[in-house]
Amino acid sequence: KEEWEGEYFQLLASDPGLPRELLPDDWLFERARQLFKSLRK
């Protein structure tokens, strides 16, 4: 559990915080957020 949490927080740290329309189509942040949310249940 701690390993994937650490990876998720690394992803958060690398997120530029740009509006969605400025991000590439293959930006995985939203998918990662949904996966993290489902794993924490």
Secondary structure, 3 states (H helix, E strand, C coil): CHHHHHHHHHHHHHCCCCCHHHCCCCCCHHHHHHHHHHHCC
